[in-house]
Amino acid sequence: MTVVPMEPDYIKLKPVKPAIAGYIRESQILLKDPDIVYETAVHDIRVLMKKARAVLKLVAHQTDNPFYDRDTAELKEVGRILSCFRDTSVQRKIMKSYKKEFPDIFYQLRDNPNLNVLLEKHDSLVNPPEKIKEALNETDILLGKTGYRIRFQSMNSIDPHLLLKELDSSYTIVSDLYLKCRNNTKPKNLHRFRQKAKDFLYQLYIFRPLNPSVIKVLEKKLENMTQNLGKFNDLNQIVGELDYNYQKGANLPALDELILMIRDMQDKYLTRVWATSYQVFCPGKNLVNVLGFKLLVI
């Protein structure tokens, strides 16, 4: 007689505390790697900090952690310390690619001081200057303190149903922001949409056991969506660094043309964002629909 295995009547979510501790530990390992490529490490550590903060938000109302605000603030501070190095590098790469594609425009703008600052080649990231070393050292100290506090924080009584409720709240927030952005595409709205979408994305990891194949596909969609929002934001920061303000006849035609090219690229990124966000956050959908499961016991 063949015995057909029964499907389990419960699903165990991924544990929260090991996930947070793992993100912090991975960041510390990156900082101590003797073969570290600082530009890559800065990006990876900032992502890990966003993941840790997103998961912390899931349990904010279920722990008696008196250091929750401090933990969150210090993880955010790590990202802030490193952000300037990441932004500078990304902006330079973008403008160098534009210069290669449109040399005539950049030749006409060769005396533009703001553009020249963006194109400046910084010291080698293999042997970073003292400023970067100090920032990484400060980052290591913050990570050590936060990791130590989390190690002794009890999270054994976490209610998975309340976690799901928090995830549902994140989903609702992002859905509302999607509608707000779709009706008013101000950069400020898009930046907020991206921030909250990343929270939702990183929180999904804890719930992956509910429906692994569907949730992994959803995570990939959200990753692509937030990356395109990030690229839009990078270009918006460049426009700000150029101190551009349109007034008829006030700018060199070459500068106006460069800005139009940047705006065209931003439009392309947003088109990709809307295609994905409609699938996930359109009115009428709810979290259970999106995750593709019927909740039994978790």
C-alpha positions as CSV (number, residue, x, y, z in Angstrom):
1,M,0.0,0.0,0.0
2,T,1.3,3.4,-0.9
3,V,1.1,6.0,1.8
4,V,0.5,9.6,0.6
5,P,2.2,12.1,2.9
6,M,-0.1,14.6,4.4
7,E,0.7,18.3,4.0
8,P,1.5,19.9,7.3
9,D,-1.3,21.8,9.0
10,Y,1.0,24.6,10.1
11,I,3.8,26.7,8.7
12,K,6.8,27.9,10.6
13,L,8.0,31.4,9.7
14,K,11.6,32.3,9.5
15,P,12.9,33.4,13.0
16,V,13.2,37.1,13.4
17,K,16.1,37.5,15.8
18,P,18.6,35.3,13.8
19,A,17.7,37.3,10.7
20,I,18.5,40.7,12.3
21,A,21.6,39.3,14.0
22,G,22.7,37.8,10.7
23,Y,22.4,41.1,8.8
24,I,24.6,42.9,11.5
25,R,27.1,40.1,11.6
26,E,27.4,40.0,7.8
27,S,28.1,43.8,7.8
28,Q,30.8,43.4,10.4
29,I,32.5,40.7,8.3
30,L,32.4,42.9,5.3
31,L,34.1,45.7,7.3
32,K,36.9,43.4,8.5
33,D,37.6,41.7,5.1
34,P,41.3,42.5,4.2
35,D,40.4,42.2,0.5
36,I,37.4,44.5,0.8
37,V,36.3,46.6,-2.2
38,Y,35.0,49.6,-0.3
39,E,32.6,50.8,-3.0
40,T,30.9,47.4,-3.1
41,A,31.0,47.0,0.7
42,V,29.3,50.4,1.3
43,H,26.4,49.4,-0.9
44,D,26.1,45.9,0.6
45,I,26.2,47.3,4.2
46,R,23.6,49.9,3.5
47,V,21.2,47.2,2.1
48,L,21.8,45.0,5.1
49,M,21.0,47.9,7.5
50,K,17.7,48.5,5.6
51,K,16.9,44.8,5.9
52,A,17.6,44.8,9.7
53,R,15.5,47.9,10.3
54,A,12.6,46.6,8.2
55,V,12.5,43.3,10.2
56,L,12.8,45.2,13.5
57,K,9.7,47.1,12.6
58,L,7.8,43.8,12.3
59,V,8.3,43.1,16.0
60,A,8.3,46.7,17.4
61,H,4.9,46.1,19.1
62,Q,5.7,42.6,20.4
63,T,8.9,43.2,22.4
64,D,9.6,45.0,25.6
65,N,13.0,46.1,24.2
66,P,13.8,49.5,25.8
67,F,16.5,50.0,23.2
68,Y,14.3,49.6,20.2
69,D,14.4,53.3,19.2
70,R,18.1,53.3,19.8
71,D,18.7,50.2,17.8
72,T,16.7,51.6,14.9
73,A,18.4,55.0,15.1
74,E,21.9,53.5,15.1
75,L,21.2,51.1,12.2
76,K,19.9,54.2,10.3
77,E,23.0,56.2,11.3
78,V,25.2,53.5,9.8
79,G,23.4,54.0,6.4
80,R,23.6,57.7,6.7
81,I,27.4,57.7,7.4
82,L,28.0,55.6,4.3
83,S,25.5,57.2,2.0
84,C,27.7,60.1,0.9
85,F,30.4,57.7,-0.4
86,R,27.8,55.7,-2.3
87,D,26.0,58.7,-3.8
88,T,29.2,60.3,-5.0
89,S,30.4,57.2,-6.7
90,V,27.1,56.5,-8.4
91,Q,26.6,60.0,-9.6
92,R,30.2,60.1,-11.1
93,K,29.5,56.8,-12.9
94,I,26.3,58.0,-14.4
95,M,27.8,61.3,-15.6
96,K,30.8,59.5,-17.1
97,S,28.5,57.3,-19.1
98,Y,26.6,60.3,-20.4
99,K,29.9,62.0,-21.3
100,K,30.9,59.0,-23.3
101,E,27.6,58.9,-25.1
102,F,27.2,62.7,-25.7
103,P,30.8,64.1,-25.9
104,D,29.7,67.2,-27.8
105,I,27.3,68.3,-25.1
106,F,29.9,67.8,-22.4
107,Y,32.5,69.7,-24.4
108,Q,30.1,72.7,-24.6
109,L,29.7,72.4,-20.8
110,R,33.4,72.0,-20.0
111,D,33.4,75.2,-17.9
112,N,30.4,74.3,-15.8
113,P,31.8,74.0,-12.3
114,N,29.0,71.8,-10.9
115,L,29.3,69.4,-13.7
116,N,33.1,69.2,-13.3
117,V,32.7,68.4,-9.6
118,L,30.4,65.5,-10.5
119,L,33.0,64.2,-13.0
120,E,36.0,64.5,-10.7
121,K,37.9,61.2,-10.1
122,H,38.2,60.5,-6.4
123,D,41.1,58.7,-4.7
124,S,41.3,55.0,-5.2
125,L,38.7,53.0,-3.3
126,V,41.2,50.2,-2.9
127,N,43.3,52.4,-0.6
128,P,40.6,54.7,0.8
129,P,41.4,58.1,2.2
130,E,41.3,58.8,5.9
131,K,37.7,60.1,5.7
132,I,36.4,56.7,4.5
133,K,38.5,54.8,7.1
134,E,37.1,56.9,9.9
135,A,33.6,56.4,8.6
136,L,34.0,52.7,8.4
137,N,35.5,52.6,11.9
138,E,32.6,54.5,13.3
139,T,30.2,52.1,11.5
140,D,32.0,49.1,13.0
141,I,31.5,50.6,16.5
142,L,27.8,51.2,16.0
143,L,27.3,47.7,14.6
144,G,29.1,46.2,17.6
145,K,26.9,48.0,20.1
146,T,23.6,47.3,18.3
147,G,24.5,43.6,17.8
148,Y,25.4,43.2,21.4
149,R,22.0,44.6,22.6
150,I,20.1,42.5,20.1
151,R,21.9,39.3,21.3
152,F,20.4,39.7,24.7
153,Q,17.0,40.7,23.6
154,S,14.4,37.9,24.1
155,M,12.2,37.3,21.0
156,N,10.9,33.8,22.0
157,S,7.2,34.8,22.4
158,I,6.7,36.5,19.0
159,D,3.2,35.9,17.7
160,P,3.3,35.0,14.0
161,H,-0.3,36.3,13.5
162,L,0.7,39.7,14.8
163,L,3.7,39.6,12.4
164,L,1.4,39.0,9.5
165,K,-0.8,41.9,10.7
166,E,2.3,44.1,10.6
167,L,3.1,42.9,7.1
168,D,-0.4,43.7,6.1
169,S,0.0,47.2,7.5
170,S,3.2,47.6,5.4
171,Y,1.4,46.4,2.3
172,T,-1.5,48.9,2.9
173,I,1.0,51.8,3.4
174,V,2.8,51.0,0.1
175,S,-0.5,50.6,-1.8
176,D,-1.6,54.0,-0.6
177,L,1.7,55.5,-1.6
178,Y,1.5,53.9,-5.0
179,L,-1.8,55.6,-5.7
180,K,-0.4,58.9,-4.3
181,C,2.6,58.7,-6.7
182,R,0.5,57.7,-9.6
183,N,-1.6,60.8,-9.2
184,N,1.3,63.1,-8.2
185,T,4.8,62.1,-9.4
186,K,6.7,64.5,-7.2
187,P,10.2,63.2,-6.4
188,K,9.4,63.5,-2.7
189,N,6.4,61.1,-3.1
190,L,8.4,58.7,-5.2
191,H,11.2,58.6,-2.6
192,R,8.7,57.8,0.2
193,F,7.1,55.1,-2.0
194,R,10.5,53.5,-2.6
195,Q,11.4,53.6,1.1
196,K,8.2,51.8,2.2
197,A,8.3,49.4,-0.7
198,K,11.8,48.3,0.5
199,D,10.5,47.8,4.0
200,F,7.7,45.5,2.6
201,L,10.2,43.7,0.4
202,Y,12.7,43.0,3.2
203,Q,9.9,41.9,5.6
204,L,8.7,39.4,3.1
205,Y,11.8,37.3,3.7
206,I,10.4,36.2,7.1
207,F,7.2,35.0,5.4
208,R,8.8,33.1,2.6
209,P,7.9,29.7,4.0
210,L,4.2,30.5,3.5
211,N,4.5,30.1,-0.3
212,P,8.2,30.0,-1.3
213,S,7.8,30.0,-5.1
214,V,5.2,32.8,-5.3
215,I,6.9,35.0,-2.6
216,K,10.3,34.7,-4.3
217,V,8.8,35.9,-7.6
218,L,7.1,38.8,-5.7
219,E,10.4,39.7,-4.1
220,K,12.1,39.8,-7.5
221,K,9.4,42.1,-8.8
222,L,9.7,44.4,-5.9
223,E,13.5,44.4,-6.2
224,N,13.3,45.5,-9.8
225,M,10.7,48.1,-9.0
226,T,12.7,49.6,-6.1
227,Q,15.9,49.6,-8.2
228,N,14.1,51.6,-10.9
229,L,12.9,54.0,-8.3
230,G,16.4,54.2,-7.0
231,K,17.8,55.0,-10.5
232,F,15.1,57.7,-10.8
233,N,16.3,59.2,-7.5
234,D,19.9,59.1,-8.5
235,L,19.2,61.2,-11.6
236,N,17.1,63.5,-9.5
237,Q,20.0,64.1,-7.2
238,I,22.3,64.8,-10.1
239,V,19.8,67.5,-11.3
240,G,20.0,69.0,-7.8
241,E,23.8,68.9,-7.8
242,L,23.9,70.7,-11.1
243,D,21.8,73.4,-9.4
244,Y,19.5,73.4,-12.5
245,N,16.5,75.6,-12.7
246,Y,14.7,76.2,-16.0
247,Q,14.2,79.8,-16.9
248,K,13.8,80.8,-20.5
249,G,17.2,81.8,-21.9
250,A,19.0,81.6,-18.5
251,N,21.0,78.4,-19.2
252,L,23.3,77.3,-22.0
253,P,21.3,75.2,-24.6
254,A,23.6,72.3,-24.0
255,L,22.7,72.3,-20.3
256,D,19.0,72.3,-21.1
257,E,19.6,69.5,-23.5
258,L,21.5,67.4,-20.9
259,I,18.6,67.8,-18.5
260,L,16.1,66.7,-21.1
261,M,18.1,63.6,-21.6
262,I,18.1,62.9,-17.9
263,R,14.3,63.5,-17.7
264,D,13.8,61.1,-20.6
265,M,15.7,58.4,-18.7
266,Q,13.7,59.1,-15.6
267,D,10.5,58.6,-17.6
268,K,11.8,55.2,-18.8
269,Y,12.5,54.1,-15.2
270,L,9.1,55.2,-14.0
271,T,7.4,53.3,-16.9
272,R,9.0,50.1,-15.5
273,V,7.9,51.1,-12.0
274,W,4.2,51.5,-12.9
275,A,4.1,48.2,-14.8
276,T,5.2,46.3,-11.7
277,S,3.5,48.3,-9.0
278,Y,0.1,48.0,-10.8
279,Q,0.4,44.2,-10.6
280,V,1.2,44.2,-6.9
281,F,-0.6,47.2,-5.4
282,C,-3.6,48.0,-7.7
283,P,-6.8,48.9,-5.8
284,G,-8.9,45.8,-4.9
285,K,-6.0,43.6,-4.1
286,N,-5.1,42.5,-0.6
287,L,-2.1,40.9,1.0
288,V,-3.5,37.3,0.9
289,N,-4.2,37.7,-2.8
290,V,-0.7,38.9,-3.5
291,L,1.0,36.2,-1.4
292,G,-1.1,33.5,-3.0
293,F,-2.0,31.4,0.0
294,K,-4.9,30.6,2.2
295,L,-4.0,31.1,5.8
296,L,-4.5,28.0,8.0
297,V,-2.2,27.9,11.0
298,I,1.2,29.7,11.2
